[in-house]
Amino acid sequence: MTEKKLRATSRALPIALLRARETVMGQIRPMLSDAGVTEQQWRVLRVLVEDGPMDPTDIADKSCLLLPSLTRILKFLEENSLVTRTRHETDGRRFVVEITSKGRGLIDENALTSNRIYSEIEAAFGVKKMDELLDLLDELAHLKL
Protein backbone atom coordinates (compact mmCIF):
# COMPACT_ATOMS: atom_id res chain seq x y z
CA MET A 1 0.00 0.00 0.00
CA THR A 2 1.27 3.47 -0.91
CA GLU A 3 1.64 6.04 1.85
CA LYS A 4 -1.06 8.74 1.56
CA LYS A 5 0.78 11.29 3.65
CA LEU A 6 2.84 13.73 1.63
CA ARG A 7 6.50 14.28 2.30
CA ALA A 8 7.18 17.32 4.50
CA THR A 9 7.69 20.48 2.48
CA SER A 10 11.08 20.90 4.17
CA ARG A 11 12.16 17.70 2.35
CA ALA A 12 10.24 18.19 -0.92
CA LEU A 13 12.64 18.52 -3.84
CA PRO A 14 10.61 21.08 -5.86
CA ILE A 15 10.30 23.38 -2.86
CA ALA A 16 13.96 22.92 -1.88
CA LEU A 17 15.03 23.80 -5.44
CA LEU A 18 12.84 26.92 -5.38
CA ARG A 19 14.25 28.02 -2.01
CA ALA A 20 17.81 27.54 -3.26
CA ARG A 21 17.00 29.41 -6.47
CA GLU A 22 15.56 32.33 -4.51
CA THR A 23 18.64 32.48 -2.29
CA VAL A 24 20.90 32.68 -5.34
CA MET A 25 18.69 34.96 -7.43
CA GLY A 26 18.21 37.29 -4.48
CA GLN A 27 21.88 38.12 -4.86
CA ILE A 28 21.75 38.45 -8.66
CA ARG A 29 18.52 40.39 -9.18
CA PRO A 30 19.92 43.81 -8.14
CA MET A 31 22.66 43.47 -10.77
CA LEU A 32 20.09 42.56 -13.44
CA SER A 33 17.84 45.43 -12.40
CA ASP A 34 20.75 47.87 -12.68
CA ALA A 35 21.55 46.42 -16.12
CA GLY A 36 17.94 46.88 -17.23
CA VAL A 37 17.28 43.23 -18.07
CA THR A 38 15.20 40.43 -16.62
CA GLU A 39 16.51 37.06 -15.48
CA GLN A 40 15.23 35.47 -18.67
CA GLN A 41 16.75 38.14 -20.94
CA TRP A 42 20.08 37.74 -19.14
CA ARG A 43 19.98 33.96 -19.66
CA VAL A 44 19.36 34.40 -23.39
CA LEU A 45 22.25 36.85 -23.73
CA ARG A 46 24.53 34.54 -21.72
CA VAL A 47 23.66 31.58 -23.95
CA LEU A 48 24.39 33.61 -27.09
CA VAL A 49 27.72 34.86 -25.71
CA GLU A 50 28.71 31.34 -24.75
CA ASP A 51 27.46 29.41 -27.79
CA GLY A 52 27.28 31.97 -30.60
CA PRO A 53 24.50 32.51 -33.13
CA MET A 54 21.74 29.93 -33.05
CA ASP A 55 18.19 28.96 -33.82
CA PRO A 56 15.50 30.12 -31.35
CA THR A 57 14.56 26.52 -30.52
CA ASP A 58 18.13 25.86 -29.36
CA ILE A 59 18.18 29.11 -27.39
CA ALA A 60 14.94 28.15 -25.64
CA ASP A 61 16.38 24.75 -24.73
CA LYS A 62 19.72 26.08 -23.47
CA SER A 63 18.17 28.97 -21.51
CA CYS A 64 15.34 26.86 -20.01
CA LEU A 65 12.56 28.88 -21.60
CA LEU A 66 9.38 27.99 -23.43
CA LEU A 67 9.43 29.05 -27.08
CA PRO A 68 6.44 31.47 -26.75
CA SER A 69 8.23 33.24 -23.87
CA LEU A 70 11.45 33.35 -25.86
CA THR A 71 9.63 34.99 -28.77
CA ARG A 72 8.59 37.91 -26.52
CA ILE A 73 12.09 38.10 -25.00
CA LEU A 74 13.76 38.18 -28.41
CA LYS A 75 11.41 40.97 -29.51
CA PHE A 76 12.52 43.08 -26.52
CA LEU A 77 16.20 42.25 -27.04
CA GLU A 78 15.98 43.07 -30.73
CA GLU A 79 14.11 46.35 -30.11
CA ASN A 80 16.91 47.31 -27.71
CA SER A 81 19.65 46.36 -30.20
CA LEU A 82 20.99 43.60 -27.95
CA VAL A 83 20.42 40.85 -30.54
CA THR A 84 19.74 40.57 -34.25
CA ARG A 85 17.54 38.06 -36.04
CA THR A 86 18.34 37.08 -39.61
CA ARG A 87 16.86 34.49 -41.92
CA HIS A 88 18.63 31.14 -42.00
CA GLU A 89 20.93 30.77 -45.04
CA THR A 90 19.31 27.61 -46.40
CA ASP A 91 15.87 27.56 -44.74
CA GLY A 92 13.96 30.80 -45.17
CA ARG A 93 11.36 29.71 -42.62
CA ARG A 94 13.94 29.72 -39.81
CA PHE A 95 15.82 32.51 -38.08
CA VAL A 96 19.27 32.75 -36.57
CA VAL A 97 19.71 34.95 -33.50
CA GLU A 98 23.03 36.62 -32.76
CA ILE A 99 24.11 38.86 -29.92
CA THR A 100 25.19 42.35 -30.95
CA SER A 101 28.20 44.30 -29.73
CA LYS A 102 25.80 46.24 -27.47
CA GLY A 103 24.56 42.93 -26.02
CA ARG A 104 28.13 41.73 -25.48
CA GLY A 105 28.88 45.06 -23.85
CA LEU A 106 26.02 44.58 -21.40
CA ILE A 107 27.40 41.16 -20.45
CA ASP A 108 30.97 42.49 -20.21
CA GLU A 109 29.87 45.47 -18.08
CA ASN A 110 28.31 43.09 -15.57
CA ALA A 111 30.86 40.27 -15.66
CA LEU A 112 32.86 41.51 -12.66
CA THR A 113 29.73 41.94 -10.55
CA SER A 114 28.39 38.55 -11.63
CA ASN A 115 31.71 36.87 -10.84
CA ARG A 116 31.89 38.64 -7.47
CA ILE A 117 28.40 37.42 -6.56
CA TYR A 118 29.26 33.88 -7.61
CA SER A 119 32.50 34.02 -5.58
CA GLU A 120 30.59 35.23 -2.51
CA ILE A 121 28.13 32.35 -2.84
CA GLU A 122 31.02 29.89 -3.26
CA ALA A 123 32.81 31.34 -0.25
CA ALA A 124 29.69 31.01 1.90
CA PHE A 125 28.73 27.56 0.64
CA GLY A 126 32.16 26.12 -0.15
CA VAL A 127 33.82 25.58 -3.51
CA LYS A 128 33.85 21.79 -3.14
CA LYS A 129 30.17 21.69 -2.12
CA MET A 130 29.30 24.03 -5.02
CA ASP A 131 31.04 21.74 -7.51
CA GLU A 132 29.32 18.70 -6.03
CA LEU A 133 25.95 20.45 -6.09
CA LEU A 134 26.34 21.49 -9.71
CA ASP A 135 27.36 17.95 -10.68
CA LEU A 136 24.40 16.46 -8.80
CA LEU A 137 21.95 18.94 -10.33
CA ASP A 138 23.30 18.20 -13.80
CA GLU A 139 22.89 14.48 -13.14
CA LEU A 140 19.33 15.04 -11.89
CA ALA A 141 18.48 17.19 -14.91
CA HIS A 142 19.57 14.39 -17.25
CA LEU A 143 17.66 11.55 -15.58
CA LYS A 144 15.56 9.43 -17.89
CA LEU A 145 12.34 9.04 -15.90
N, C-alpha and C positions, 0 to 999 in steps of 0.2 A: 504494500500500500504506500502511495506517495504522501509525503508530509504536506498538509494543507497550510501550515503556518509559513509565512514568508520569512526569508532571511532578514535579519535586522538591517536597517538602512545604513548603519555604520559599517556593515560588511558587504553591502551590495556594490558590485563592480560598477554599474553605470553611475551611481551616485558618487562613488569614490573617484571615478575618472573626472566627473564634473567638478568636484571640489578641488582636485589637483589642478585642473584647467583654470579655474577661477583664481587660484593662488598665483599661478604663473602669469595669466593674462592681466591680473591686477597690477602687476609690475610693468607690463608692456603697454597697456592701454594709454597711459599719459604720453608716451613717446609717439604712438600712432596719432593721437589727437593733435599733438603739436605739429606733426607732419601733414595733417589734413587728410588722412586716409583711414579707412575702416580696417578691421582685422582681415576681412576677406580680400579687400583690395591689396593689402600688404602681402598676403599669401600669394596672390596671383603675380604680383611684381617679383617677389622672391623666386618663384618657380621660373619665370621668364629669364631672370638674371642667371640662375643656376643652370637651366637647361636650354636656353636659346629659343628662337622662334618655334612655335608649334601650333598645332590644330587646337581649337577650343575644347574638343572632347578630351584631349590629353591634358590640357590645363586643368579642366574640371576634376579629372581623376587625381592628378598630382597635388592639387590644392584642396582636395576634399570638399568640393562644391558640387551642387546639382547644376546641370547645364542651364536651366532657366535662370537661376541666380547668377551664374557666370555671365550670361548674356547682358543682364542689367549692369553688372560690375564692369564689363568690357566697354559698355557704352559710356559710363562715367570716366573710365581711364582714358578712353579715346578722346572724349570731349575736353579732357584736361591735358591732352598731348603727352600722356604717360606711356601709351602704347599706340601702335598702328595696326590696322587690319588690312591685309591685301588678299586678293584672290589667289588661290593655290595655282601653281604653274600649270599643272596638268589636269586638274579637276576644278572647273569653274564654279561648281556648286559649293566648294569648300573655301575656307579662309585660313590664313596663317596670321598669327598674332605675334608681334615683336615689340619688345620694350624699346622706348625711345631714349635718347641721351638725357632728356629731362627725367624720365622714369628711373634710369640708372643713377642720376644725380640724387634723386630722392632717397634711394637705397643707400648710396654712398654717404649722404649727409647724416644718416641715422645709424650707420654701421657701428660707430664707436659706442653710441648709447646702447644699441641692441646687444653688443658684445659685453658691455659693462653689466647690463642687467643679467645676462646669461651667466657671467662670472660670479655675480652676487648670489644667484640661485645655486650654482655649483658649490660655492664656498659654504653656504648655509646647509646644503643637503649632502655634500660630499661628491667629489669627482667620480670616485669608484661607484658609489650608489647611483649617480646620474647615468653613468655608462651602462650599468646593469639594468636600470629602469628602462632606458631607451631600447636596449636589446630585447628585454621582455615585452615591451609594448609593440615592438616591430614583430616579434614572434606571434603575439596575440592577434595583431592585425592581419597576419597571413595564415591564420588557422583555416582549415577547410572543414567547416561545420555542416 
